[in-house]
Every structure is written in C-alpha cells, then in structure tokens.
Amino acid sequence: MKEECTHLDQIKVRSTDKHVCEECVKTGDKWVHLRMCLVCGKVGCCDSSKNTHATKHFHSTKHPVMRSVERGESWVWCYIDEIQAGEITA
C-alpha cells in the first residue's frame, strides 16, 4: 500500500447534483451511501450497499479516484493506491 496517491491529476469532476444510485433505481434496489467518480462524475452506491456499484464502476472503467457525496463528507478514495487520498469540497 502506497502512502501517497499518484492519481489525483485525473480528477475532472468535483461535484454532482445526483443523489441516487441510478443503477439501483433501475433495479428497484436500495443503497446505503453514495460515491462519485471524480474522473467522469458517475454516482454509485458504496461497498456497504448490496450492489457496490461505485466499486463495479472502478473495475469496469479503471477510473481510480472517487469521493463521498454524503452530506458533510468530502473525503477522496483511490482504488489503485488503496488509500484515502485527501478531501475535495464542492
């Protein structure tokens, strides 16, 4: 595990107005928390959710950095380096 994220230069999107996991909505499922890809802006459910759509998005796209879009949270996670990579405010 690395101590510093080397993927922050890939951040293109910092905020969203989406407050649903669109994949869960399509199937009628519920989610626990929402995460947003900082490369393309896709919003998906967290790993505590049944469908883990945010992580599935990483596996299919290899977009390395995401953030929480929960109220009061601004942390960033890097899937590749497996570390909390900082914070972003909208």
Steps between C-alpha positions, in 0.01 A plus 500: 500500500634840399506797735412758235250489215652546156166532319363835618602656167214302339228693688266673254169512691473633856127511578161368391134576542412128487382350828409149384682193378351482151587130464313416822203712389482299174475173692287627788777444755605725788845629592677599822728788389593663169842545339594701191772427245727803484600419142157482332245597770315165514320457833474151646429327828772423756650165599261477798215491247376173352610580144831690554449698177779753571762225524351319199539828308869508593550139385333565166658841425823503706414856611711505818361776723159553655350705777216476741197706403340464842412823680791618714754262340771612257755216512655354187591132451748358251416144398843435352712630788238380753523814711292797600654748261388830652185710495308700243238759575238569238 
